[in-house]
């Protein structure tokens, strides 16, 4: 088996550490953002005692970048911080 070249190792390191590397999509798994459904559900989240980040978003092309940032943050900080999305149509 051949060893990886310096360039391969450098690109691999870049992909694993660079937060905003856009060459390949990150595999974040299933979404960790909780959709807002009711006030009761929101109160239950608050009573769990963990921090909650609430994002008010409008469904349009301008918020696609914000959605990606929220997905990354939710995957990174799960289960210590809960992320809730309130969508306006």
Beta strands, then each sheet from edge to edge (+ up, - down):
strand 1: 33-35
strand 2: 51-58
strand 3: 81-88
sheet 1: 1+ 3+ 2+
end
